[in-house]
Amino acid sequence: MDIISIVIGLIVIGVLLGLINAYIPMESHIKRILNGVVIITVVLWLLRAFGVLNVLPTELVSLVVALIVVGVLLGLVNSYIPMEPRIKLTINVIVIIAAILWLLNAFGIIGGMPRLHLGKL
């Protein structure tokens, strides 16, 4: 990918994000989450464009991205869906245990679990 395409892409993303932040009414928490997701996506895109991610194993990158997505979704559920604290705690514990088991299975520490394939895992 040439540098002109990268610069044009960054300008388009910046303008779109600025317009969304300025003209679409939403709570400040949601704007921060949206901005964070866009920044993480742009950083990953730039790392891939400059070949930095080619040094890291694809499986590791997929695992990290999947954990970020699970964490963001769990944070959104905790912040914006009203429920009793006990139910929220139960959901958090179940998601954390499932993520730990998935990681242990992905690294081959435990076996016998059905494989969940993300990308090229």
The first five atom37 places (N, CA, C, CB, O) and aatype in JSON, in Angstrom:
{
  "aatype": [12, 3, 9, 9, 15, 9, 19, 9, 7, 10, 9, 19, 9, 7, 19, 10, 10, 7, 10, 9, 2, 0, 18, 9, 14, 12, 6, 15, 8, 9, 11, 1, 9, 10, 2, 7, 19, 19, 9, 9, 16, 19, 19, 10, 17, 10, 10, 1, 0, 13, 7, 19, 10, 2, 19, 10, 14, 16, 6, 10, 19, 15, 10, 19, 19, 0, 10, 9, 19, 19, 7, 19, 10, 10, 7, 10, 19, 2, 15, 18, 9, 14, 12, 6, 14, 1, 9, 11, 10, 16, 9, 2, 19, 9, 19, 9, 9, 0, 0, 9, 10, 17, 10, 10, 2, 0, 13, 7, 9, 9, 7, 7, 12, 14, 1, 10, 8, 10, 7, 11, 10],
  "atom_mask": [
    [1, 1, 1, 1, 1],
    [1, 1, 1, 1, 1],
    [1, 1, 1, 1, 1],
    [1, 1, 1, 1, 1],
    [1, 1, 1, 1, 1],
    [1, 1, 1, 1, 1],
    [1, 1, 1, 1, 1],
    [1, 1, 1, 1, 1],
    [1, 1, 1, 0, 1],
    [1, 1, 1, 1, 1],
    [1, 1, 1, 1, 1],
    [1, 1, 1, 1, 1],
    [1, 1, 1, 1, 1],
    [1, 1, 1, 0, 1],
    [1, 1, 1, 1, 1],
    [1, 1, 1, 1, 1],
    [1, 1, 1, 1, 1],
    [1, 1, 1, 0, 1],
    [1, 1, 1, 1, 1],
    [1, 1, 1, 1, 1],
    [1, 1, 1, 1, 1],
    [1, 1, 1, 1, 1],
    [1, 1, 1, 1, 1],
    [1, 1, 1, 1, 1],
    [1, 1, 1, 1, 1],
    [1, 1, 1, 1, 1],
    [1, 1, 1, 1, 1],
    [1, 1, 1, 1, 1],
    [1, 1, 1, 1, 1],
    [1, 1, 1, 1, 1],
    [1, 1, 1, 1, 1],
    [1, 1, 1, 1, 1],
    [1, 1, 1, 1, 1],
    [1, 1, 1, 1, 1],
    [1, 1, 1, 1, 1],
    [1, 1, 1, 0, 1],
    [1, 1, 1, 1, 1],
    [1, 1, 1, 1, 1],
    [1, 1, 1, 1, 1],
    [1, 1, 1, 1, 1],
    [1, 1, 1, 1, 1],
    [1, 1, 1, 1, 1],
    [1, 1, 1, 1, 1],
    [1, 1, 1, 1, 1],
    [1, 1, 1, 1, 1],
    [1, 1, 1, 1, 1],
    [1, 1, 1, 1, 1],
    [1, 1, 1, 1, 1],
    [1, 1, 1, 1, 1],
    [1, 1, 1, 1, 1],
    [1, 1, 1, 0, 1],
    [1, 1, 1, 1, 1],
    [1, 1, 1, 1, 1],
    [1, 1, 1, 1, 1],
    [1, 1, 1, 1, 1],
    [1, 1, 1, 1, 1],
    [1, 1, 1, 1, 1],
    [1, 1, 1, 1, 1],
    [1, 1, 1, 1, 1],
    [1, 1, 1, 1, 1],
    [1, 1, 1, 1, 1],
    [1, 1, 1, 1, 1],
    [1, 1, 1, 1, 1],
    [1, 1, 1, 1, 1],
    [1, 1, 1, 1, 1],
    [1, 1, 1, 1, 1],
    [1, 1, 1, 1, 1],
    [1, 1, 1, 1, 1],
    [1, 1, 1, 1, 1],
    [1, 1, 1, 1, 1],
    [1, 1, 1, 0, 1],
    [1, 1, 1, 1, 1],
    [1, 1, 1, 1, 1],
    [1, 1, 1, 1, 1],
    [1, 1, 1, 0, 1],
    [1, 1, 1, 1, 1],
    [1, 1, 1, 1, 1],
    [1, 1, 1, 1, 1],
    [1, 1, 1, 1, 1],
    [1, 1, 1, 1, 1],
    [1, 1, 1, 1, 1],
    [1, 1, 1, 1, 1],
    [1, 1, 1, 1, 1],
    [1, 1, 1, 1, 1],
    [1, 1, 1, 1, 1],
    [1, 1, 1, 1, 1],
    [1, 1, 1, 1, 1],
    [1, 1, 1, 1, 1],
    [1, 1, 1, 1, 1],
    [1, 1, 1, 1, 1],
    [1, 1, 1, 1, 1],
    [1, 1, 1, 1, 1],
    [1, 1, 1, 1, 1],
    [1, 1, 1, 1, 1],
    [1, 1, 1, 1, 1],
    [1, 1, 1, 1, 1],
    [1, 1, 1, 1, 1],
    [1, 1, 1, 1, 1],
    [1, 1, 1, 1, 1],
    [1, 1, 1, 1, 1],
    [1, 1, 1, 1, 1],
    [1, 1, 1, 1, 1],
    [1, 1, 1, 1, 1],
    [1, 1, 1, 1, 1],
    [1, 1, 1, 1, 1],
    [1, 1, 1, 1, 1],
    [1, 1, 1, 1, 1],
    [1, 1, 1, 0, 1],
    [1, 1, 1, 1, 1],
    [1, 1, 1, 1, 1],
    [1, 1, 1, 0, 1],
    [1, 1, 1, 0, 1],
    [1, 1, 1, 1, 1],
    [1, 1, 1, 1, 1],
    [1, 1, 1, 1, 1],
    [1, 1, 1, 1, 1],
    [1, 1, 1, 1, 1],
    [1, 1, 1, 1, 1],
    [1, 1, 1, 0, 1],
    [1, 1, 1, 1, 1],
    [1, 1, 1, 1, 1]
  ],
  "atom_positions": [
    [[0.86, -1.17, 0.0], [0.0, 0.0, 0.0], [0.91, 1.24, 0.0], [-0.98, 0.0, 1.24], [1.83, 1.34, 0.8]],
    [[0.63, 2.16, -0.9], [1.48, 3.34, -1.01], [1.08, 4.4, 0.03], [1.4, 3.93, -2.42], [-0.01, 4.35, 0.59]],
    [[1.98, 5.33, 0.26], [1.8, 6.34, 1.3], [0.64, 7.28, 1.0], [3.09, 7.14, 1.47], [-0.01, 7.76, 1.93]],
    [[0.38, 7.55, -0.28], [-0.73, 8.44, -0.65], [-2.06, 7.82, -0.22], [-0.74, 8.7, -2.18], [-2.92, 8.52, 0.32]],
    [[-2.23, 6.52, -0.45], [-3.48, 5.85, -0.04], [-3.65, 5.88, 1.47], [-3.49, 4.4, -0.53], [-4.76, 6.06, 1.97]],
    [[-2.56, 5.7, 2.2], [-2.63, 5.73, 3.65], [-3.02, 7.11, 4.15], [-1.29, 5.31, 4.27], [-3.88, 7.24, 5.03]],
    [[-2.42, 8.15, 3.59], [-2.73, 9.52, 4.0], [-4.18, 9.86, 3.67], [-1.78, 10.52, 3.31], [-4.89, 10.45, 4.5]],
    [[-4.64, 9.51, 2.48], [-6.03, 9.78, 2.1], [-6.99, 9.03, 3.02], [-6.28, 9.38, 0.63], [-8.0, 9.58, 3.44]],
    [[-6.66, 7.76, 3.32], [-7.51, 6.99, 4.24], [-7.59, 7.61, 5.61], [0.0, 0.0, 0.0], [-8.66, 7.68, 6.21]],
    [[-6.45, 8.08, 6.14], [-6.44, 8.72, 7.45], [-7.24, 10.02, 7.45], [-5.01, 8.99, 7.89], [-7.93, 10.32, 8.43]],
    [[-7.14, 10.79, 6.37], [-7.9, 12.04, 6.28], [-9.4, 11.75, 6.26], [-7.5, 12.84, 5.02], [-10.17, 12.4, 6.95]],
    [[-9.8, 10.77, 5.46], [-11.23, 10.41, 5.37], [-11.74, 9.94, 6.73], [-11.46, 9.31, 4.3], [-12.81, 10.36, 7.17]],
    [[-10.99, 9.07, 7.4], [-11.41, 8.58, 8.71], [-11.5, 9.73, 9.72], [-10.42, 7.5, 9.22], [-12.45, 9.79, 10.5]],
    [[-10.52, 10.62, 9.71], [-10.55, 11.76, 10.63], [-11.72, 12.69, 10.39], [0.0, 0.0, 0.0], [-12.36, 13.13, 11.34]],
    [[-12.02, 12.98, 9.13], [-13.15, 13.85, 8.8], [-14.47, 13.2, 9.21], [-13.16, 14.18, 7.29], [-15.33, 13.85, 9.8]],
    [[-14.63, 11.9, 8.89], [-15.86, 11.21, 9.26], [-16.04, 11.15, 10.78], [-15.87, 9.79, 8.68], [-17.14, 11.38, 11.28]],
    [[-14.98, 10.85, 11.49], [-15.09, 10.8, 12.94], [-15.37, 12.18, 13.53], [-13.81, 10.23, 13.54], [-16.14, 12.3, 14.48]],
    [[-14.76, 13.22, 12.97], [-15.05, 14.58, 13.43], [-16.49, 14.97, 13.18], [0.0, 0.0, 0.0], [-17.12, 15.59, 14.04]],
    [[-17.03, 14.62, 12.01], [-18.43, 14.92, 11.7], [-19.37, 14.16, 12.63], [-18.75, 14.58, 10.23], [-20.36, 14.71, 13.12]],
    [[-19.07, 12.9, 12.87], [-19.91, 12.11, 13.78], [-19.89, 12.71, 15.18], [-19.44, 10.64, 13.83], [-20.94, 12.85, 15.8]],
    [[-18.71, 13.07, 15.67], [-18.61, 13.64, 17.02], [-19.3, 15.0, 17.12], [-17.16, 13.78, 17.42], [-19.85, 15.33, 18.17]],
    [[-19.27, 15.77, 16.04], [-19.84, 17.12, 16.09], [-21.34, 17.16, 15.86], [-19.16, 17.98, 15.06], [-22.04, 17.96, 16.48]],
    [[-21.86, 16.3, 14.99], [-23.24, 16.49, 14.55], [-24.21, 15.37, 14.91], [-23.25, 16.66, 13.09], [-25.42, 15.56, 14.76]],
    [[-23.74, 14.24, 15.37], [-24.66, 13.17, 15.77], [-24.76, 13.18, 17.29], [-24.19, 11.77, 15.23], [-23.77, 12.94, 17.98]],
    [[-25.95, 13.45, 17.82], [-26.09, 13.52, 19.27], [-26.02, 12.12, 19.9], [-27.43, 14.21, 19.65], [-26.76, 11.21, 19.52]],
    [[-25.14, 11.98, 20.86], [-25.04, 10.74, 21.63], [-24.34, 11.06, 22.95], [-24.27, 9.62, 20.84], [-23.69, 12.1, 23.09]],
    [[-24.48, 10.16, 23.89], [-23.87, 10.37, 25.21], [-22.35, 10.36, 25.09], [-24.33, 9.29, 26.2], [-21.78, 9.75, 24.18]],
    [[-21.71, 11.04, 26.02], [-20.25, 11.15, 25.96], [-19.57, 9.8, 26.12], [-19.76, 12.11, 27.05], [-18.5, 9.57, 25.54]],
    [[-20.17, 8.88, 26.9], [-19.58, 7.55, 27.06], [-19.55, 6.82, 25.71], [-20.38, 6.73, 28.09], [-18.56, 6.16, 25.38]],
    [[-20.61, 6.93, 24.97], [-20.68, 6.25, 23.68], [-19.69, 6.87, 22.7], [-22.11, 6.31, 23.11], [-19.05, 6.15, 21.93]],
    [[-19.55, 8.19, 22.74], [-18.56, 8.85, 21.87], [-17.15, 8.38, 22.19], [-18.65, 10.38, 22.0], [-16.34, 8.15, 21.29]],
    [[-16.84, 8.25, 23.49], [-15.51, 7.79, 23.88], [-15.26, 6.36, 23.4], [-15.33, 7.86, 25.4], [-14.17, 6.04, 22.92]],
    [[-16.28, 5.5, 23.53], [-16.13, 4.12, 23.06], [-15.94, 4.1, 21.56], [-17.36, 3.28, 23.46], [-15.06, 3.39, 21.05]],
    [[-16.75, 4.86, 20.83], [-16.64, 4.93, 19.38], [-15.25, 5.43, 18.97], [-17.73, 5.84, 18.79], [-14.62, 4.85, 18.08]],
    [[-14.79, 6.49, 19.6], [-13.47, 7.02, 19.27], [-12.37, 6.0, 19.59], [-13.21, 8.33, 20.04], [-11.43, 5.86, 18.82]],
    [[-12.5, 5.31, 20.7], [-11.51, 4.29, 21.06], [-11.47, 3.15, 20.06], [0.0, 0.0, 0.0], [-10.39, 2.69, 19.68]],
    [[-12.64, 2.69, 19.64], [-12.7, 1.6, 18.66], [-12.08, 2.04, 17.33], [-14.15, 1.13, 18.44], [-11.34, 1.29, 16.71]],
    [[-12.4, 3.26, 16.91], [-11.84, 3.76, 15.65], [-10.32, 3.9, 15.75], [-12.48, 5.12, 15.28], [-9.61, 3.55, 14.82]],
    [[-9.83, 4.41, 16.87], [-8.38, 4.56, 17.04], [-7.68, 3.21, 17.03], [-8.06, 5.31, 18.34], [-6.64, 3.06, 16.39]],
    [[-8.23, 2.23, 17.74], [-7.64, 0.89, 17.74], [-7.64, 0.3, 16.34], [-8.4, -0.03, 18.7], [-6.66, -0.3, 15.92]],
    [[-8.75, 0.48, 15.61], [-8.83, -0.04, 14.25], [-7.81, 0.63, 13.34], [-10.23, 0.17, 13.69], [-7.17, -0.05, 12.53]],
    [[-7.67, 1.93, 13.45], [-6.71, 2.66, 12.61], [-5.28, 2.23, 12.94], [-6.86, 4.18, 12.79], [-4.46, 2.05, 12.04]],
    [[-4.98, 2.06, 14.22], [-3.64, 1.63, 14.6], [-3.35, 0.24, 14.04], [-3.48, 1.62, 16.14], [-2.27, 0.01, 13.5]],
    [[-4.3, -0.69, 14.16], [-4.11, -2.02, 13.59], [-3.95, -1.96, 12.07], [-5.29, -2.93, 13.95], [-3.12, -2.67, 11.51]],
    [[-4.73, -1.1, 11.42], [-4.63, -0.95, 9.96], [-3.26, -0.42, 9.56], [-5.74, 0.0, 9.44], [-2.65, -0.9, 8.61]],
    [[-2.77, 0.59, 10.3], [-1.44, 1.14, 10.0], [-0.33, 0.12, 10.26], [-1.2, 2.4, 10.84], [0.62, 0.02, 9.48]],
    [[-0.45, -0.62, 11.35], [0.56, -1.65, 11.64], [0.59, -2.7, 10.54], [0.28, -2.31, 12.99], [1.66, -3.17, 10.15]],
    [[-0.58, -3.07, 10.04], [-0.65, -4.05, 8.95], [-0.11, -3.44, 7.65], [-2.1, -4.54, 8.75], [0.58, -4.11, 6.89]],
    [[-0.43, -2.16, 7.4], [0.01, -1.52, 6.15], [1.53, -1.39, 6.1], [-0.62, -0.13, 6.02], [2.13, -1.52, 5.03]],
    [[2.17, -1.15, 7.25], [3.62, -1.01, 7.27], [4.34, -2.33, 7.54], [4.02, -0.01, 8.31], [5.56, -2.36, 7.66]],
    [[3.59, -3.43, 7.64], [4.18, -4.75, 7.78], [4.62, -5.14, 9.17], [0.0, 0.0, 0.0], [5.3, -6.14, 9.35]],
    [[4.24, -4.36, 10.17], [4.63, -4.68, 11.54], [3.89, -5.93, 12.02], [4.37, -3.49, 12.48], [4.46, -6.75, 12.74]],
    [[2.61, -6.06, 11.64], [1.84, -7.22, 12.08], [2.27, -8.5, 11.39], [0.37, -6.98, 11.83], [1.94, -9.59, 11.85]],
    [[3.0, -8.39, 10.3], [3.47, -9.59, 9.62], [4.53, -10.31, 10.44], [4.02, -9.24, 8.25], [4.78, -11.5, 10.23]],
    [[5.17, -9.59, 11.36], [6.19, -10.2, 12.22], [5.52, -11.06, 13.28], [7.07, -9.11, 12.87], [6.05, -12.1, 13.67]],
    [[4.35, -10.62, 13.76], [3.63, -11.35, 14.81], [2.83, -12.49, 14.19], [2.71, -10.41, 15.6], [2.37, -12.37, 13.05]],
    [[2.66, -13.58, 14.92], [1.83, -14.67, 14.4], [0.37, -14.23, 14.27], [1.94, -15.91, 15.32], [-0.16, -13.53, 15.14]],
    [[-0.26, -14.63, 13.2], [-1.66, -14.25, 12.95], [-2.57, -14.74, 14.07], [-2.13, -14.81, 11.6], [-3.53, -14.07, 14.44]],
    [[-2.27, -15.92, 14.6], [-3.1, -16.48, 15.66], [-3.08, -15.58, 16.9], [-2.63, -17.89, 16.03], [-4.11, -15.38, 17.55]],
    [[-1.91, -15.05, 17.22], [-1.78, -14.18, 18.39], [-2.56, -12.89, 18.19], [-0.3, -13.87, 18.67], [-3.25, -12.43, 19.11]],
    [[-2.47, -12.31, 17.02], [-3.22, -11.08, 16.72], [-4.72, -11.35, 16.81], [-2.85, -10.54, 15.32], [-5.46, -10.53, 17.36]],
    [[-5.17, -12.48, 16.28], [-6.59, -12.83, 16.35], [-7.05, -13.0, 17.79], [-6.85, -14.11, 15.57], [-8.15, -12.57, 18.14]],
    [[-6.22, -13.63, 18.61], [-6.57, -13.8, 20.03], [-6.71, -12.45, 20.73], [-5.53, -14.65, 20.74], [-7.66, -12.24, 21.48]],
    [[-5.77, -11.56, 20.5], [-5.8, -10.25, 21.15], [-7.02, -9.46, 20.7], [-4.51, -9.47, 20.85], [-7.69, -8.84, 21.52]],
    [[-7.3, -9.47, 19.41], [-8.47, -8.74, 18.9], [-9.76, -9.33, 19.47], [-8.5, -8.78, 17.35], [-10.66, -8.58, 19.85]],
    [[-9.85, -10.65, 19.54], [-11.04, -11.28, 20.1], [-11.23, -10.91, 21.57], [-10.96, -12.81, 19.96], [-12.35, -10.65, 22.0]],
    [[-10.14, -10.88, 22.34], [-10.24, -10.5, 23.75], [-10.65, -9.03, 23.9], [-8.92, -10.74, 24.46], [-11.4, -8.69, 24.82]],
    [[-10.16, -8.18, 23.03], [-10.56, -6.76, 23.07], [-12.04, -6.64, 22.78], [-9.75, -5.93, 22.06], [-12.74, -5.88, 23.46]],
    [[-12.53, -7.36, 21.79], [-13.96, -7.3, 21.44], [-14.81, -7.8, 22.61], [-14.26, -8.15, 20.17], [-15.81, -7.18, 22.95]],
    [[-14.42, -8.91, 23.22], [-15.17, -9.44, 24.37], [-15.16, -8.43, 25.51], [-14.58, -10.8, 24.83], [-16.19, -8.21, 26.15]],
    [[-14.02, -7.83, 25.77], [-13.93, -6.84, 26.85], [-14.79, -5.61, 26.59], [0.0, 0.0, 0.0], [-15.45, -5.12, 27.51]],
    [[-14.79, -5.12, 25.36], [-15.61, -3.96, 25.02], [-17.09, -4.3, 25.16], [-15.3, -3.46, 23.6], [-17.86, -3.52, 25.71]],
    [[-17.48, -5.47, 24.65], [-18.89, -5.87, 24.75], [-19.32, -6.04, 26.21], [-19.13, -7.16, 23.98], [-20.41, -5.63, 26.59]],
    [[-18.46, -6.64, 27.02], [-18.79, -6.8, 28.43], [-18.88, -5.45, 29.13], [-17.74, -7.69, 29.13], [-19.74, -5.24, 29.98]],
    [[-17.99, -4.53, 28.77], [-18.06, -3.18, 29.33], [-19.33, -2.45, 28.94], [0.0, 0.0, 0.0], [-19.92, -1.73, 29.75]],
    [[-19.75, -2.62, 27.68], [-21.0, -2.0, 27.23], [-22.2, -2.57, 27.98], [-21.18, -2.19, 25.72], [-23.09, -1.83, 28.4]],
    [[-22.22, -3.88, 28.14], [-23.33, -4.51, 28.89], [-23.35, -4.0, 30.32], [-23.21, -6.05, 28.87], [-24.42, -3.68, 30.84]],
    [[-22.19, -3.92, 30.95], [-22.12, -3.45, 32.33], [-22.53, -1.99, 32.47], [-20.71, -3.64, 32.88], [-23.11, -1.59, 33.48]],
    [[-22.23, -1.18, 31.46], [-22.49, 0.25, 31.56], [-23.92, 0.64, 31.16], [-21.52, 1.0, 30.71], [-24.51, 1.53, 31.78]],
    [[-24.46, 0.0, 30.15], [-25.67, 0.54, 29.54], [-26.9, -0.34, 29.66], [-25.42, 0.79, 28.12], [-27.99, 0.11, 29.3]],
    [[-26.79, -1.56, 30.16], [-27.98, -2.4, 30.34], [-28.27, -2.47, 31.83], [-27.77, -3.83, 29.73], [-27.49, -3.02, 32.6]],
    [[-29.42, -1.91, 32.24], [-29.75, -1.92, 33.67], [-30.15, -3.32, 34.12], [-30.88, -0.91, 33.97], [-31.01, -3.96, 33.52]],
    [[-29.52, -3.79, 35.18], [-29.86, -5.08, 35.76], [-29.34, -5.13, 37.19], [-29.26, -6.26, 34.93], [-28.54, -4.3, 37.61]],
    [[-29.83, -6.12, 37.92], [-29.41, -6.26, 39.31], [-27.91, -6.54, 39.39], [-30.2, -7.38, 40.01], [-27.35, -7.17, 38.5]],
    [[-27.27, -6.07, 40.44], [-25.83, -6.32, 40.58], [-25.46, -7.8, 40.6], [-25.31, -5.66, 41.84], [-24.4, -8.18, 40.1]],
    [[-26.32, -8.65, 41.19], [-26.01, -10.09, 41.24], [-26.02, -10.69, 39.84], [-27.02, -10.82, 42.13], [-25.18, -11.54, 39.53]],
    [[-26.97, -10.27, 39.0], [-27.02, -10.79, 37.63], [-25.81, -10.3, 36.85], [-28.33, -10.35, 36.92], [-25.2, -11.06, 36.09]],
    [[-25.46, -9.04, 37.05], [-24.28, -8.48, 36.37], [-23.01, -9.22, 36.78], [-24.15, -6.97, 36.7], [-22.18, -9.54, 35.94]],
    [[-22.87, -9.5, 38.07], [-21.72, -10.25, 38.57], [-21.68, -11.66, 37.96], [-21.75, -10.33, 40.1], [-20.62, -12.14, 37.57]],
    [[-22.85, -12.3, 37.89], [-22.92, -13.65, 37.31], [-22.49, -13.64, 35.85], [-24.34, -14.21, 37.44], [-21.74, -14.51, 35.42]],
    [[-22.98, -12.66, 35.09], [-22.6, -12.56, 33.67], [-21.09, -12.32, 33.54], [-23.38, -11.41, 32.98], [-20.43, -12.94, 32.71]],
    [[-20.54, -11.43, 34.36], [-19.11, -11.16, 34.32], [-18.28, -12.41, 34.61], [-18.75, -10.05, 35.32], [-17.31, -12.7, 33.92]],
    [[-18.68, -13.16, 35.65], [-17.95, -14.37, 36.02], [-18.02, -15.41, 34.9], [-18.5, -14.96, 37.33], [-17.01, -16.03, 34.57]],
    [[-19.2, -15.59, 34.31], [-19.36, -16.57, 33.23], [-18.51, -16.19, 32.02], [-20.84, -16.68, 32.82], [-17.85, -17.04, 31.43]],
    [[-18.53, -14.91, 31.65], [-17.75, -14.47, 30.49], [-16.25, -14.61, 30.75], [-18.09, -13.01, 30.12], [-15.51, -15.04, 29.87]],
    [[-15.8, -14.27, 31.95], [-14.37, -14.37, 32.28], [-13.93, -15.83, 32.29], [-14.08, -13.71, 33.64], [-12.87, -16.16, 31.76]],
    [[-14.73, -16.71, 32.9], [-14.38, -18.14, 32.91], [-14.36, -18.7, 31.49], [-15.38, -18.93, 33.78], [-13.47, -19.47, 31.14]],
    [[-15.35, -18.31, 30.67], [-15.38, -18.78, 29.28], [-14.16, -18.29, 28.51], [-16.67, -18.32, 28.57], [-13.59, -19.03, 27.71]],
    [[-13.75, -17.04, 28.73], [-12.58, -16.5, 28.05], [-11.3, -17.21, 28.49], [-12.46, -15.0, 28.31], [-10.43, -17.5, 27.67]],
    [[-11.19, -17.5, 29.78], [-10.01, -18.22, 30.28], [-9.95, -19.63, 29.69], [-10.03, -18.28, 31.82], [-8.9, -20.08, 29.25]],
    [[-11.1, -20.34, 29.7], [-11.13, -21.68, 29.12], [-10.8, -21.65, 27.63], [-12.5, -22.32, 29.34], [-10.09, -22.52, 27.13]],
    [[-11.32, -20.65, 26.93], [-11.04, -20.52, 25.5], [-9.55, -20.29, 25.25], [-11.86, -19.38, 24.89], [-8.97, -20.88, 24.34]],
    [[-8.94, -19.43, 26.06], [-7.5, -19.18, 25.93], [-6.67, -20.43, 26.24], [-7.08, -18.03, 26.85], [-5.72, -20.74, 25.52]],
    [[-7.03, -21.14, 27.3], [-6.31, -22.36, 27.64], [-6.43, -23.39, 26.52], [-6.83, -22.95, 28.96], [-5.47, -24.09, 26.2]],
    [[-7.62, -23.49, 25.93], [-7.82, -24.4, 24.81], [-7.06, -23.94, 23.57], [-9.31, -24.52, 24.49], [-6.48, -24.76, 22.86]],
    [[-7.04, -22.64, 23.31], [-6.35, -22.12, 22.13], [-4.85, -22.35, 22.2], [-6.64, -20.63, 21.98], [-4.21, -22.58, 21.18]],
    [[-4.27, -22.29, 23.41], [-2.84, -22.53, 23.57], [-2.5, -24.0, 23.79], [-2.32, -21.71, 24.73], [-1.34, -24.35, 23.96]],
    [[-3.52, -24.86, 23.78], [-3.29, -26.29, 23.88], [-3.02, -26.78, 25.28], [0.0, 0.0, 0.0], [-2.54, -27.9, 25.46]],
    [[-3.31, -25.97, 26.29], [-3.07, -26.39, 27.68], [-4.12, -27.39, 28.12], [-3.07, -25.16, 28.62], [-3.81, -28.36, 28.82]],
    [[-5.36, -27.18, 27.71], [-6.41, -28.15, 27.97], [-6.96, -28.61, 26.63], [-7.54, -27.55, 28.88], [-6.9, -27.87, 25.64]],
    [[-7.49, -29.79, 26.6], [-8.03, -30.32, 25.35], [-9.42, -30.87, 25.58], [0.0, 0.0, 0.0], [-9.96, -30.81, 26.69]],
    [[-9.99, -31.4, 24.53], [-11.3, -32.01, 24.65], [-12.45, -31.04, 24.51], [0.0, 0.0, 0.0], [-13.61, -31.44, 24.6]],
    [[-12.15, -29.77, 24.3], [-13.22, -28.8, 24.12], [-13.45, -28.61, 22.63], [-12.88, -27.44, 24.82], [-12.51, -28.72, 21.84]],
    [[-14.68, -28.32, 22.24], [-14.89, -28.03, 20.82], [-14.1, -26.79, 20.41], [-16.4, -27.83, 20.52], [-14.07, -25.8, 21.14]],
    [[-13.48, -26.85, 19.26], [-12.64, -25.73, 18.8], [-13.51, -24.62, 18.24], [-11.62, -26.2, 17.73], [-14.42, -24.88, 17.45]],
    [[-13.22, -23.41, 18.64], [-13.87, -22.22, 18.09], [-12.86, -21.55, 17.18], [-14.36, -21.24, 19.22], [-11.82, -21.09, 17.63]],
    [[-13.16, -21.5, 15.9], [-12.22, -20.97, 14.93], [-12.51, -19.51, 14.66], [-12.26, -21.77, 13.63], [-13.62, -19.15, 14.27]],
    [[-11.51, -18.68, 14.86], [-11.58, -17.26, 14.51], [-10.47, -17.0, 13.52], [-11.44, -16.34, 15.78], [-9.29, -17.14, 13.84]],
    [[-10.83, -16.63, 12.35], [-9.8, -16.38, 11.34], [-9.08, -17.66, 11.0], [0.0, 0.0, 0.0], [-9.71, -18.65, 10.61]],
    [[-7.75, -17.65, 11.14], [-6.94, -18.8, 10.78], [-6.45, -19.56, 12.0], [-5.77, -18.36, 9.95], [-5.43, -20.24, 11.92]],
    [[-7.16, -19.47, 13.12], [-6.72, -20.19, 14.33], [-6.78, -21.68, 14.13], [-7.59, -19.79, 15.54], [-6.46, -22.44, 15.04]]
  ]
}
